[in-house]
Amino acid sequence: MNPTTLIVRQHQRLQGRHVLGVFLAFFGAVFLANGAMIYSALSTHTGLVANEPYRKGLAYNQRIGADERQIRLGWSEALAVGRDGRVTLSLAERDGRAVRGLKIEGVLGRPVTNRYDIKLTLAETAPGRYEAQTAAVAEGSWLITLEARPQADAEPIYRFRRRLWLKP
């Protein structure tokens, strides 16, 4: 046999560096997927629905009583929130008379995060008409929560919570 006619063929065998490469690629993919999941979990909604849910649960009966007292008041409200940041609330008694002299405070924010919360203090600009001015408000879904008190340090006698959609 002529050595030039022989084709020498080396067999490719599984070597340690190949096993190491497959091992590192597999665990790299696992760590990358876990890192993406951890980032997603930490940067999105926390899942927390209420602060101090246990305490709020203990006061649930008092909250039901407060809601019943509010219904007995028979007040009606009209709310307007503009993209320019003007918040207007009109309150009227059952017979149509304006509800005067209240201290109204609340929060305007996004339903899923408190990152964009705007604290509101509404001032009475006309009998039964309360207004606040904030910075311009972006379009989209908002949640407004207001509490009306006869004095600044008293318990709320009227609570108002409404979800809003501000058009672009």
WOZIQUI-V44053 format. One record per residue. RES is the residue in one letter. D_LAST is the distance of its C-alpha to the last C-alpha in Angstrom with 1 decimal. Layout:
BEGIN
RES,D_LAST / RES,D_LAST
END
This chain:
BEGIN
M,86.3 / N,85.0 / P,82.5 / T,80.5 / T,79.9 / L,78.6 / I,74.9 / V,74.2 / R,71.1 / Q,69.7 / H,68.0 / Q,64.5 / R,64.7 / L,62.1 / Q,62.4 / G,61.2 / R,58.6 / H,57.0 / V,56.9 / L,55.4 / G,52.7 / V,51.7 / F,51.8 / L,49.6 / A,47.1 / F,46.9 / F,46.3 / G,43.9 / A,41.7 / V,42.0 / F,41.1 / L,38.2 / A,36.8 / N,37.5 / G,35.9 / A,32.6 / M,32.7 / I,33.5 / Y,30.7 / S,28.2 / A,29.7 / L,29.6 / S,26.1 / T,24.2 / H,24.1 / T,27.5 / G,28.0 / L,28.9 / V,27.8 / A,29.7 / N,31.6 / E,35.3 / P,35.2 / Y,38.9 / R,39.0 / K,36.2 / G,38.2 / L,41.3 / A,39.5 / Y,38.1 / N,40.6 / Q,39.9 / R,36.1 / I,37.1 / G,39.3 / A,36.6 / D,34.2 / E,37.1 / R,37.8 / Q,34.2 / I,34.4 / R,37.7 / L,36.1 / G,34.2 / W,31.4 / S,28.2 / E,24.9 / A,21.8 / L,18.8 / A,15.8 / V,13.4 / G,11.2 / R,8.7 / D,11.9 / G,13.8 / R,15.9 / V,17.2 / T,19.6 / L,22.0 / S,24.7 / L,27.7 / A,30.5 / E,33.8 / R,35.0 / D,36.7 / G,33.7 / R,35.0 / A,32.6 / V,32.8 / R,33.8 / G,34.6 / L,32.6 / K,31.4 / I,27.9 / E,26.5 / G,24.0 / V,21.3 / L,17.6 / G,16.8 / R,15.6 / P,17.7 / V,19.4 / T,20.3 / N,21.4 / R,20.6 / Y,17.6 / D,19.4 / I,19.4 / K,22.6 / L,22.4 / T,25.4 / L,24.9 / A,27.4 / E,28.8 / T,28.0 / A,29.7 / P,31.7 / G,29.6 / R,26.4 / Y,25.2 / E,22.5 / A,21.3 / Q,19.3 / T,17.8 / A,16.0 / A,12.3 / V,10.4 / A,7.9 / E,5.1 / G,7.5 / S,10.9 / W,13.0 / L,16.6 / I,18.3 / T,22.1 / L,24.2 / E,28.0 / A,30.0 / R,33.6 / P,36.3 / Q,37.2 / A,35.7 / D,38.1 / A,38.3 / E,37.0 / P,33.7 / I,34.4 / Y,30.9 / R,28.2 / F,24.7 / R,22.3 / R,19.1 / R,16.3 / L,12.8 / W,9.5 / L,6.6 / K,3.8 / P,0.0
END
